Amino acid sequence: MSKKKQDAALLDQQQIIRQYGLTKNMIRKYFPKPQVKTVRGRHGAHWTVGVWPEDEVQRMLEHPEIAKLRAERERQDEQQRQMREITALFRDYSPEAYVRRARELRRSFVLHVGPTNSGKTYEAIEDLKRHTPGTYLSPLRLLALEMYDKINAAGIPCSMLTGEENLPVENAQIVSSTVELADTKTRFKTAVIDEAQLIADPSRGASWLRALCLVDAEVVHVCMAPEALEYIQKLVESFGDEYSVVRHKRLAPLRYGGECRGYADLRPDDAVICFSRKSVLSTAALLEKNGFHASVIYGALPPEARRGEVRRYLEGENDIVVATDAIGLGISLPIKRIVFAETAKFDGRRFRPLNTAEINQIGGRAGRYGLNEFGEVLVLGEDPIVRDRLGRSVGKVRAACVAFPREVLGTTYPLAMLLKTWQSMERSPDFMREDMHDALLLLGRLHGRELEQDRELLFDLITCPIDSGSEELIGYWTACARAILRGRRVPHPYFGTETLLDCELQYKAFDIRHQLLRRIGREDDSTAERRAICERIAALMRESKEDYIRRCRVCGRELPIGSMFNYCEDCFRLGKAGQ
């Protein structure tokens, strides 16, 4: 072989990296010691480099470890290429897509703006009752149920539809539903969209954007906190529809009442606010030991059970309320004072102090017009956060939440890649993307042939609302989803009703089963089972709550209301904590 041909058959490190996609570490780890080649420059300079014969390089490419690493790198490169293509695809989905459809409708908007307890929803509902057919869109199941009761009590037939319950009424003139189930195909005379500032919520805000753009009614009443007005006003202007703004003031003034020092400072018609199920139950138990009768309201409590707790308070059976921030969105109770026993909460990602909007929303429940001259907000202990933030203005809503576009399910890209790319894209200054964290979590529980099913079906299953913080419920969802995908019978909930926690899990499992079956066109009537669970919960609530009292882990002493620790002060001071 001539020297020229021999040189051409030798490859240096840079050539191998460029031609075959290897890395320096691969070459250093797996290749034999190179030959040395002298390279001469134009001006007489020379240096040496390591080289390998091309046929030897080809043999090394077949090394199992190198082949495996190359395949992984090629997979990653292909994944990056697909993600770039998907990112370009997703850029076509923004609020403008909804706005284009909104311009095809002919509507008139009334924007009701004001703080909590200012009568904005009341005024909108009164117009809804006068001008039917219509629909009321609620942020909560419990509030949808409250409006269902009130409208029917006024002699106007009203049905209710939530993800959990369907209560049809013959010749219904109004439908009260959660905003996620907004009917966008029926033409109404009047629609009411409540708590529209939640358009900026990363998990649920897309439902408010969809309702504002697509609910078809002659008059649409939109009730919102002041921070949302500017954004929603611009959104409605982009529809080309007429609108008016109605500003509401609080009907009963609100003031900060200072510190609450404990049981002696609490009174009937107070609402004590905690931020976990354990804290609510422990606080209620301590209050009952000190002569109160407490109604409890928290998110994990089934709606029918919550309704029973509200009823017992309204009828005078109970004289004080202990609640989480579930009380903040529209539950109408004649409460004079809100007492914050805790001022921090776990939001699903981290433990953090309450923000200004949360303090105003919850604190605003104090003071019922016609019953109290004013509402009062207090805090247990010396925490200044409520005093400093109550009544302060909140940052304006600047972006809406856009739903994950189902249209992309028809592409050939893997579903997991579509969701991951959507989740990782940078936030636009004008909108945010719906949080698909839970959908990715649930998709990760499926594998093999389960992932080869119809895309639309898979997406419907993994977007079922679920408490993603409960491993028990995730496990039950997985069993149900696999049964559906394999054409088998969906399992019955198996958590039992021995304890309050068992009842809550059993009820939520029935909810999961109901929603999954509805997604495949099957109705599952578990009304009797759910009612039995709620009756069992009511019985457990009426029994002594002694077992729920939080106690020091060392000495067993009762911990005070609002305690953030698992130890009493004495044990902590004596260094016994953690023993």
C-alpha positions as CSV (number, residue, x, y, z in Angstrom):
1,M,0.0,0.0,0.0
2,S,1.4,3.5,-0.9
3,K,2.0,6.0,1.9
4,K,-0.8,8.2,0.6
5,K,-3.3,5.3,0.8
6,Q,-2.0,4.3,4.2
7,D,-2.4,7.8,5.5
8,A,-6.0,7.9,4.2
9,A,-6.8,4.7,6.1
10,L,-5.7,6.2,9.4
11,L,-8.2,8.2,11.5
12,D,-7.4,10.5,14.3
13,Q,-9.6,11.2,17.4
14,Q,-11.4,14.2,15.9
15,Q,-12.3,12.3,12.7
16,I,-13.7,9.4,14.7
17,I,-15.9,11.7,16.8
18,R,-17.1,13.5,13.7
19,Q,-17.8,10.5,11.5
20,Y,-19.1,8.0,14.0
21,G,-20.6,10.1,16.8
22,L,-18.3,8.7,19.5
23,T,-17.0,10.8,22.5
24,K,-13.5,11.2,23.8
25,N,-14.4,9.1,26.9
26,M,-15.6,6.2,24.7
27,I,-12.4,6.3,22.7
28,R,-10.2,6.6,25.8
29,K,-12.1,3.7,27.6
30,Y,-12.6,1.1,24.8
31,F,-10.0,1.8,22.0
32,P,-6.5,0.2,22.0
33,K,-3.4,2.4,22.3
34,P,-3.2,4.5,19.1
35,Q,-0.4,4.7,16.6
36,V,1.6,7.9,16.5
37,K,1.5,10.0,13.4
38,T,3.5,13.2,12.7
39,V,1.6,16.1,11.2
40,R,3.6,18.9,9.5
41,G,2.3,22.4,9.1
42,R,2.8,24.9,6.2
43,H,5.7,26.7,7.8
44,G,7.7,23.7,9.0
45,A,6.0,23.2,12.3
46,H,5.1,19.7,13.2
47,W,3.3,17.7,16.0
48,T,2.2,14.2,16.7
49,V,-1.4,12.8,17.0
50,G,-2.8,9.4,17.8
51,V,-4.4,7.5,14.9
52,W,-6.1,4.2,14.4
53,P,-6.5,2.2,11.2
54,E,-10.0,2.6,9.7
55,D,-10.6,-1.2,9.7
56,E,-9.7,-1.3,13.4
57,V,-12.1,1.5,14.1
58,Q,-14.9,-0.4,12.3
59,R,-14.1,-3.5,14.5
60,M,-14.3,-1.3,17.6
61,L,-17.7,0.1,16.6
62,E,-19.0,-3.5,17.0
63,H,-17.9,-3.7,20.6
64,P,-21.1,-4.3,22.7
65,E,-20.5,-1.4,25.1
66,I,-19.7,1.0,22.3
67,A,-22.7,-0.2,20.2
68,K,-25.0,0.3,23.2
69,L,-23.7,3.8,23.9
70,R,-24.0,4.8,20.3
71,A,-27.6,3.5,20.2
72,E,-28.4,5.5,23.3
73,R,-26.9,8.6,21.8
74,E,-28.7,8.2,18.6
75,R,-32.0,7.7,20.5
76,Q,-31.3,10.9,22.5
77,D,-30.5,12.8,19.3
78,E,-33.7,11.5,17.7
79,Q,-35.7,12.5,20.8
80,Q,-34.2,16.0,20.8
81,R,-35.1,16.3,17.1
82,Q,-38.7,15.2,17.8
83,M,-38.9,17.6,20.8
84,R,-37.9,20.5,18.5
85,E,-40.6,19.6,16.1
86,I,-43.2,19.2,18.8
87,T,-42.2,22.6,20.3
88,A,-42.8,24.2,16.9
89,L,-46.1,22.4,16.7
90,F,-47.3,23.6,20.2
91,R,-46.5,27.2,19.3
92,D,-49.7,27.2,17.3
93,Y,-51.8,26.7,20.4
94,S,-52.5,29.9,22.4
95,P,-55.5,31.8,23.6
96,E,-55.9,33.2,20.1
97,A,-57.2,29.8,18.9
98,Y,-60.1,30.2,21.3
99,V,-60.6,33.8,20.5
100,R,-61.1,33.1,16.8
101,R,-64.0,30.7,17.8
102,A,-65.3,33.3,20.3
103,R,-65.7,35.9,17.5
104,E,-68.2,33.6,15.7
105,L,-70.6,34.0,18.7
106,R,-72.9,36.9,19.4
107,R,-73.0,37.7,23.1
108,S,-73.1,40.6,25.6
109,F,-71.0,40.5,28.8
110,V,-71.6,41.9,32.3
111,L,-68.3,41.9,34.3
112,H,-69.0,41.9,38.0
113,V,-65.9,43.0,39.9
114,G,-65.5,43.1,43.7
115,P,-64.0,41.4,46.8
116,T,-65.5,38.5,48.7
117,N,-68.9,39.0,50.2
118,S,-69.7,42.0,47.9
119,G,-72.9,40.5,46.3
120,K,-71.5,40.1,42.8
121,T,-72.5,36.4,42.4
122,Y,-75.9,37.1,44.1
123,E,-76.7,39.8,41.5
124,A,-75.7,37.6,38.6
125,I,-77.8,34.7,39.9
126,E,-80.8,36.9,40.3
127,D,-80.6,37.8,36.6
128,L,-80.1,34.2,35.7
129,K,-83.3,33.2,37.5
130,R,-85.2,35.9,35.6
131,H,-83.9,35.0,32.2
132,T,-83.9,31.3,31.4
133,P,-82.7,28.9,30.0
134,G,-79.4,29.4,31.5
135,T,-76.3,27.9,33.2
136,Y,-74.2,28.6,36.3
137,L,-70.5,27.6,36.2
138,S,-69.0,27.0,39.6
139,P,-65.4,26.6,40.8
140,L,-66.5,23.9,43.4
141,R,-68.8,21.0,43.5
142,L,-70.2,22.1,46.8
143,L,-71.0,25.6,45.4
144,A,-72.7,24.1,42.4
145,L,-74.8,22.0,44.8
146,E,-75.6,25.1,46.9
147,M,-76.8,27.0,43.8
148,Y,-78.8,23.9,42.7
149,D,-80.6,23.9,46.1
150,K,-81.2,27.6,46.1
151,I,-82.5,27.8,42.5
152,N,-84.9,24.9,43.0
153,A,-86.0,26.3,46.3
154,A,-87.0,29.5,44.4
155,G,-89.3,27.4,42.3
156,I,-87.2,27.2,39.1
157,P,-86.3,23.7,38.0
158,C,-82.5,23.3,38.0
159,S,-80.3,20.3,37.2
160,M,-76.8,19.7,38.5
161,L,-73.8,18.3,36.7
162,T,-70.3,17.8,38.2
163,G,-67.6,15.2,37.6
164,E,-69.0,13.2,40.5
165,E,-72.8,13.7,40.4
166,N,-75.5,14.1,37.8
167,L,-78.8,15.3,39.3
168,P,-81.3,15.8,36.4
169,V,-84.5,17.6,37.1
170,E,-87.5,17.3,34.8
171,N,-88.1,20.4,32.6
172,A,-85.0,22.0,34.0
173,Q,-84.5,25.7,33.0
174,I,-81.0,26.1,34.5
175,V,-78.0,23.8,34.8
176,S,-75.7,24.3,37.7
177,S,-72.3,22.7,37.0
178,T,-68.6,22.9,37.7
179,V,-66.8,25.0,35.1
180,E,-64.9,22.0,33.7
181,L,-68.2,20.6,32.5
182,A,-69.4,23.8,30.8
183,D,-71.9,23.2,28.0
184,T,-70.5,25.0,24.9
185,K,-73.0,23.5,22.4
186,T,-76.3,24.8,23.8
187,R,-77.6,28.3,23.2
188,F,-78.7,29.9,26.5
189,K,-80.3,33.2,27.4
190,T,-78.0,33.7,30.4
191,A,-74.8,32.2,31.7
192,V,-72.9,33.0,34.9
193,I,-69.2,32.2,35.2
194,D,-68.0,32.5,38.8
195,E,-64.6,33.2,40.3
196,A,-63.1,34.0,36.9
197,Q,-59.8,35.2,38.4
198,L,-59.0,31.5,38.5
199,I,-58.3,31.8,34.7
200,A,-54.7,32.2,35.8
201,D,-54.6,28.9,37.8
202,P,-52.0,26.6,36.2
203,S,-54.0,23.4,36.9
204,R,-57.6,24.5,36.3
205,G,-57.4,27.9,34.6
206,A,-57.9,26.5,31.1
207,S,-61.5,25.6,32.0
208,W,-62.3,29.3,32.7
209,L,-60.6,30.4,29.4
210,R,-62.7,27.8,27.5
211,A,-65.9,28.9,29.2
212,L,-65.3,32.7,28.6
213,C,-64.6,32.0,25.0
214,L,-67.0,29.3,24.1
215,V,-70.1,29.4,26.3
216,D,-72.9,30.5,24.0
217,A,-75.5,32.8,25.8
218,E,-77.2,36.1,25.0
219,V,-75.8,37.5,28.2
220,V,-72.8,36.2,30.1
221,H,-72.2,37.4,33.7
222,V,-68.6,37.1,34.7
223,C,-67.9,37.3,38.5
224,M,-64.3,38.0,39.5
225,A,-61.9,39.5,41.9
226,P,-60.5,43.0,41.0
227,E,-57.1,41.7,40.0
228,A,-58.6,39.9,37.0
229,L,-60.6,42.8,35.5
230,E,-58.0,44.2,33.2
231,Y,-57.1,40.9,31.6
232,I,-60.6,39.7,31.2
233,Q,-61.7,43.1,29.9
234,K,-59.1,42.9,27.1
235,L,-60.1,39.3,26.4
236,V,-63.7,40.2,25.9
237,E,-62.8,43.2,23.8
238,S,-60.9,40.8,21.5
239,F,-64.2,38.9,20.9
240,G,-65.8,42.1,19.5
241,D,-68.7,41.8,21.9
242,E,-70.4,44.6,23.9
243,Y,-69.7,44.6,27.7
244,S,-70.4,46.6,30.8
245,V,-68.5,46.6,34.1
246,V,-70.4,46.5,37.4
247,R,-68.2,47.3,40.5
248,H,-69.3,45.9,43.8
249,K,-68.2,46.9,47.3
250,R,-68.2,44.7,50.4
251,L,-71.7,44.8,52.0
252,A,-70.2,44.3,55.5
253,P,-66.9,46.1,56.2
254,L,-63.9,43.9,57.0
255,R,-61.2,44.7,59.7
256,Y,-58.2,43.1,61.3
257,G,-59.1,42.1,64.9
258,G,-55.6,41.3,66.3
259,E,-54.4,38.2,68.0
260,C,-56.5,35.3,69.4
261,R,-54.9,33.8,72.5
262,G,-56.7,30.5,72.5
263,Y,-60.0,28.9,73.5
264,A,-61.0,31.7,75.8
265,D,-61.0,34.1,72.9
266,L,-63.0,32.0,70.6
267,R,-66.8,32.5,70.2
268,P,-69.8,30.9,68.6
269,D,-70.0,31.8,64.8
270,D,-66.2,31.8,64.5
271,A,-64.5,29.9,61.7
272,V,-61.0,28.5,62.7
273,I,-58.8,28.0,59.7
274,C,-56.2,25.2,59.4
275,F,-54.5,23.8,56.3
276,S,-54.5,20.0,56.7
277,R,-57.0,17.3,57.5
278,K,-55.1,16.3,60.7
279,S,-55.1,19.9,61.9
280,V,-58.8,20.4,61.2
281,L,-59.8,17.3,63.1
282,S,-57.4,17.9,66.0
283,T,-58.6,21.5,66.4
284,A,-62.3,20.4,66.2
285,A,-61.6,17.8,68.9
286,L,-59.9,20.3,71.2
287,L,-62.7,22.8,70.7
288,E,-65.3,20.1,71.6
289,K,-63.4,19.3,74.8
290,N,-63.7,23.0,75.6
291,G,-67.5,23.2,75.2
292,F,-68.0,24.0,71.5
293,H,-69.8,21.9,68.9
294,A,-67.7,22.0,65.7
295,S,-68.6,21.5,62.0
296,V,-65.6,20.6,59.9
297,I,-65.0,21.4,56.3
298,Y,-61.9,20.2,54.3
299,G,-61.1,19.2,50.8
300,A,-61.0,15.4,51.3
301,L,-64.4,15.3,52.9
302,P,-67.0,14.1,50.3
303,P,-69.4,16.8,49.1
304,E,-72.4,15.3,50.6
305,A,-70.7,15.0,54.0
306,R,-69.5,18.6,53.7
307,R,-73.1,19.6,53.0
308,G,-74.2,17.8,56.1
309,E,-71.6,19.7,58.2
310,V,-72.8,23.0,56.7
311,R,-76.4,22.1,57.4
312,R,-75.7,21.2,61.1
313,Y,-74.0,24.6,61.5
314,L,-76.8,26.5,59.8
315,E,-79.5,24.8,61.9
316,G,-77.7,25.5,65.1
317,E,-76.7,22.0,66.0
318,N,-73.0,23.1,65.8
319,D,-71.9,26.6,66.8
320,I,-68.3,26.9,65.4
321,V,-66.6,25.9,62.1
322,V,-63.2,24.5,61.6
323,A,-62.1,24.5,58.0
324,T,-59.3,24.6,55.4
325,D,-59.2,27.0,52.5
326,A,-62.1,25.0,51.1
327,I,-64.2,27.6,52.8
328,G,-62.7,30.4,50.7
329,L,-64.6,29.9,47.4
330,G,-68.2,30.8,47.9
331,I,-69.5,28.6,50.6
332,S,-72.1,30.8,52.2
333,L,-72.0,30.6,56.0
334,P,-73.1,33.3,58.6
335,I,-69.6,33.6,60.1
336,K,-68.7,36.8,61.9
337,R,-65.0,36.2,62.5
338,I,-62.3,34.2,60.7
339,V,-59.5,33.0,63.0
340,F,-56.3,31.8,61.2
341,A,-54.9,29.1,63.4
342,E,-52.2,28.4,60.8
343,T,-50.7,30.8,58.2
344,A,-48.8,28.4,56.0
345,K,-49.8,25.5,53.8
346,F,-48.5,22.7,51.7
347,D,-49.6,23.5,48.1
348,G,-48.7,20.1,46.6
349,R,-45.2,21.1,45.8
350,R,-43.9,22.9,48.9
351,F,-44.7,24.2,52.3
352,R,-45.1,28.0,52.0
353,P,-46.7,31.0,53.7
354,L,-50.2,32.1,52.6
355,N,-50.1,34.7,49.8
356,T,-52.2,37.9,49.8
357,A,-54.9,36.6,47.5
358,E,-55.5,33.6,49.8
359,I,-55.6,35.7,53.0
360,N,-58.1,38.1,51.3
361,Q,-60.2,35.2,49.9
362,I,-60.5,33.3,53.2
363,G,-60.6,36.3,55.4
364,G,-63.3,37.8,53.2
365,R,-65.7,35.1,54.4
366,A,-66.1,37.0,57.7
367,G,-69.1,39.2,58.2
368,R,-72.5,38.3,56.6
369,Y,-74.5,41.3,55.3
370,G,-77.8,41.6,57.3
371,L,-76.4,39.6,60.2
372,N,-73.2,41.4,61.2
373,E,-72.2,45.0,61.1
374,F,-68.7,44.1,60.1
375,G,-66.5,41.0,59.6
376,E,-63.4,40.5,61.6
377,V,-60.1,38.6,60.9
378,L,-57.8,37.4,63.7
379,V,-54.7,35.2,63.9
380,L,-53.7,32.7,66.6
381,G,-50.4,33.8,68.1
382,E,-48.1,36.5,67.0
383,D,-47.7,35.8,63.3
384,P,-47.9,39.2,61.5
385,I,-48.6,37.9,58.0
386,V,-52.4,38.2,58.2
387,R,-52.2,41.7,59.7
388,D,-49.7,42.9,57.0
389,R,-51.5,41.4,54.0
390,L,-55.2,41.5,54.7
391,G,-56.9,44.0,52.4
392,R,-53.7,44.6,50.3
393,S,-54.1,44.7,46.6
394,V,-53.1,41.6,44.7
395,G,-50.9,41.5,41.6
396,K,-53.0,41.7,38.4
397,V,-53.8,38.6,36.3
398,R,-51.5,38.9,33.3
399,A,-51.9,35.5,31.6
400,A,-54.5,32.8,31.1
401,C,-54.0,29.1,31.2
402,V,-54.3,27.2,27.9
403,A,-55.4,23.6,27.8
404,F,-53.2,20.8,26.4
405,P,-54.4,20.6,22.7
406,R,-56.1,17.2,22.1
407,E,-55.5,17.8,18.3
408,V,-51.9,16.7,18.7
409,L,-52.9,13.2,19.8
410,G,-53.4,12.5,16.1
411,T,-49.6,12.9,15.5
412,T,-47.2,10.0,15.5
413,Y,-45.1,11.3,18.4
414,P,-45.1,9.3,21.6
415,L,-47.7,10.5,24.1
416,A,-45.1,10.8,26.9
417,M,-42.9,13.0,24.7
418,L,-45.9,15.2,23.8
419,L,-46.7,15.7,27.5
420,K,-43.0,16.2,28.6
421,T,-42.4,18.7,25.8
422,W,-45.5,20.7,26.7
423,Q,-44.5,20.6,30.4
424,S,-41.0,21.8,29.7
425,M,-41.7,24.7,27.3
426,E,-40.9,28.2,28.5
427,R,-43.9,30.2,29.7
428,S,-45.2,32.9,27.3
429,P,-45.7,36.4,28.7
430,D,-49.3,36.2,27.5
431,F,-50.4,32.7,28.6
432,M,-49.4,29.7,30.6
433,R,-49.8,26.0,29.7
434,E,-52.0,23.6,31.6
435,D,-50.0,21.7,34.2
436,M,-49.8,18.1,33.0
437,H,-47.7,16.8,35.9
438,D,-50.4,14.4,37.2
439,A,-51.1,13.1,33.7
440,L,-47.4,12.2,33.2
441,L,-47.4,10.6,36.6
442,L,-50.4,8.4,35.8
443,L,-49.0,7.6,32.3
444,G,-45.8,6.4,34.0
445,R,-47.9,3.7,35.9
446,L,-48.8,2.0,32.6
447,H,-46.5,0.0,30.4
448,G,-46.2,-2.5,27.5
449,R,-49.3,-3.1,25.5
450,E,-51.2,-0.7,27.7
451,L,-49.4,2.2,26.1
452,E,-50.2,0.9,22.6
453,Q,-54.0,1.6,23.1
454,D,-56.0,4.3,21.4
455,R,-54.4,7.7,22.1
456,E,-57.7,9.4,22.8
457,L,-58.6,6.7,25.3
458,L,-55.2,6.9,27.0
459,F,-55.5,10.6,27.3
460,D,-59.0,10.4,28.8
461,L,-57.8,8.0,31.4
462,I,-54.7,9.8,32.5
463,T,-56.5,13.2,32.8
464,C,-59.0,11.8,35.3
465,P,-58.9,14.1,38.3
466,I,-57.1,12.3,41.2
467,D,-55.4,13.2,44.4
468,S,-51.9,12.6,43.2
469,G,-50.5,12.9,46.7
470,S,-52.3,9.6,47.7
471,E,-50.3,6.5,46.7
472,E,-53.4,4.4,47.6
473,L,-55.6,6.2,45.2
474,I,-53.0,6.2,42.5
475,G,-52.8,2.4,42.9
476,Y,-56.5,2.1,42.6
477,W,-56.5,4.3,39.5
478,T,-53.8,2.1,38.0
479,A,-55.9,-1.1,38.6
480,C,-59.0,0.5,37.0
481,A,-57.1,1.9,34.0
482,R,-55.4,-1.5,33.3
483,A,-58.7,-3.3,33.6
484,I,-60.3,-0.9,31.0
485,L,-57.3,-1.2,28.6
486,R,-57.4,-5.0,28.9
487,G,-61.2,-5.2,28.5
488,R,-61.7,-6.6,32.0
489,R,-64.1,-5.7,34.7
490,V,-63.2,-2.5,36.7
491,P,-62.5,-3.4,40.3
492,H,-64.7,-2.3,43.1
493,P,-63.1,0.1,45.7
494,Y,-61.5,-1.9,48.5
495,F,-60.6,0.6,51.2
496,G,-63.5,-0.1,53.6
497,T,-65.2,2.2,56.1
498,E,-63.6,1.4,59.4
499,T,-62.0,4.8,60.0
500,L,-62.6,8.3,58.7
501,L,-59.6,8.0,56.5
502,D,-60.9,4.7,55.1
503,C,-64.2,6.4,54.3
504,E,-62.5,9.3,52.5
505,L,-60.4,6.9,50.4
506,Q,-63.4,4.7,49.6
507,Y,-65.5,7.7,48.5
508,K,-62.7,9.1,46.3
509,A,-62.2,5.6,44.8
510,F,-65.8,5.5,43.9
511,D,-65.3,8.9,42.3
512,I,-62.4,7.6,40.3
513,R,-64.3,4.6,39.1
514,H,-67.3,6.7,38.2
515,Q,-65.2,9.2,36.1
516,L,-63.2,6.5,34.4
517,L,-66.3,4.6,33.3
518,R,-67.9,7.8,32.1
519,R,-64.9,8.4,29.9
520,I,-65.6,5.1,28.1
521,G,-69.3,5.8,27.8
522,R,-70.5,3.7,30.7
523,E,-72.6,5.0,33.7
524,D,-71.9,3.6,37.1
525,D,-74.6,4.2,39.7
526,S,-72.9,4.1,43.0
527,T,-75.3,6.5,44.7
528,A,-76.3,4.1,47.4
529,E,-72.8,3.2,48.3
530,R,-71.7,6.8,48.4
531,R,-74.7,7.7,50.6
532,A,-73.8,4.9,53.0
533,I,-70.2,6.2,53.2
534,C,-71.4,9.7,54.0
535,E,-73.7,8.4,56.7
536,R,-70.8,6.5,58.2
537,I,-68.7,9.7,58.0
538,A,-71.5,11.7,59.7
539,A,-71.6,9.0,62.5
540,L,-67.9,9.2,63.0
541,M,-68.1,13.0,63.1
542,R,-70.7,12.8,65.8
543,E,-68.7,10.5,67.9
544,S,-66.0,11.8,70.3
545,K,-63.2,13.3,68.3
546,E,-60.7,12.4,71.1
547,D,-58.7,10.1,68.8
548,Y,-57.9,13.0,66.4
549,I,-56.2,15.2,69.0
550,R,-52.6,15.8,68.2
551,R,-50.3,14.9,71.1
552,C,-46.6,15.3,71.9
553,R,-44.7,12.4,70.6
554,V,-42.6,12.2,73.7
555,C,-44.9,12.8,76.7
556,G,-48.3,12.5,75.1
557,R,-49.5,16.0,76.2
558,E,-52.2,17.6,74.0
559,L,-50.6,20.1,71.5
560,P,-52.3,23.5,71.3
561,I,-54.4,24.7,68.4
562,G,-52.3,25.7,65.4
563,S,-49.1,23.9,66.7
564,M,-46.7,23.4,63.8
565,F,-44.6,20.8,65.7
566,N,-45.0,17.2,66.9
567,Y,-43.6,18.0,70.4
568,C,-44.7,20.2,73.3
569,E,-42.6,23.2,74.4
570,D,-41.3,21.4,77.5
571,C,-40.0,18.4,75.6
572,F,-38.4,20.6,73.0
573,R,-36.8,22.8,75.6
574,L,-35.4,19.7,77.5
575,G,-33.9,18.4,74.2
576,K,-36.2,15.3,74.1
577,A,-37.5,16.1,70.5
578,G,-36.5,13.3,68.1
579,Q,-35.9,10.8,70.8
